Amino acid sequence: MPARFCVLASGSAGNCAFLQVDGFGLLIDVGLGPRHLAARLAAVGASWRDIHAVLLTHTHTDHWKDLSLGHMRAQRVPLYCADEHQASLSRFGGYFDQLVGGGLVRRFGPGDAIELAGGVRCRPVVVPHDSDPTFAFRLDGPPGLFGPQWSLGYAADLGVARPDLVEAFADVNVLAVEFNHCEQLEQTSGRPWFLVRRVLGDKGHLSNGQGADLVRAVVRTSTPGVLRHVVQLHLSRECNHPALAAEFGRAALSDVGSPATLTTARQDRATPIISLDGECKRARVAG
């Protein structure tokens, strides 16, 4: 089976992405309940039986659901998370402790090389967000003759894209990054000012402009033509519009002469599947 990637849901009501490689299924976050998640998986031709591991970016509750942790316990699906995540989830007092008791929690730290099944290698990168720590991930496919067969960069929640993240995402074939809000819409939204300051702050969320700048920076740091797909994540329902985010994304790609296609992830449905085999050009191995 070809390697494939899609975003099952993205936004403040729940986040989850799906990667499948040679029969190994991975979720990045599990921010939908088990029934909703089953329905999204079915929409892309998969099911809970195809899930073999979950990576957690951080512990805000739109990125994990307790009932889904319980379903993972029943299905013997391991959860990869940081030590600080474990302490936070344990304080919640739900199914997480059953995952621990079942030997299904795997620890990672900043910069660790996580070796997953199917020859997939994951590198966590700490990003600034007001859930500490929050991680982005670089995922590299099985080794090929000149490096990994494909590479994916995923950063859903962050207030600032620092140089170490740009470096980590160099030469990815698929770049999934946050385009959370329009700054003008955020400032005129009528939301409480403390919330506006949080979103716009360095530990909040990337604006359309900041997401576009990250795309430009990654392309400029990469081998020409290697980036094939950009996926826009975590759009605000109140302070952004898919067409507006897409306008920023297309402008960024045009500015750097990238032929990459653009997909805008939604809260209410899965994105189209992106094939990671065949069309992806060679990428150098991440450091």
Secondary structure, DSSP 8 states (H G I E B T S, - for coil): ---EEEEEE-STT--EEEEEETTEEEEE-B-S-HHHHHHHHHHTT--GGG--EEE----STTSB-HHHHHHHHHHT--EEE-HHHHHHHHHHTSTHHHHHHTT-EEE--TT--EE-GGG-EEEEEEE--SSSSEEEEEEE-SEETTEES-EEEEE-S-S---HHHHHHTTT-SEEEEE--B-HHHHHTS---HHHHHHHHSTTS--BHHHHHHHHHHHHHHS-TT---EEEEE---SSS--HHHHHHHHHHHHHHTT---EEEE--SSS----EE-SSS--------
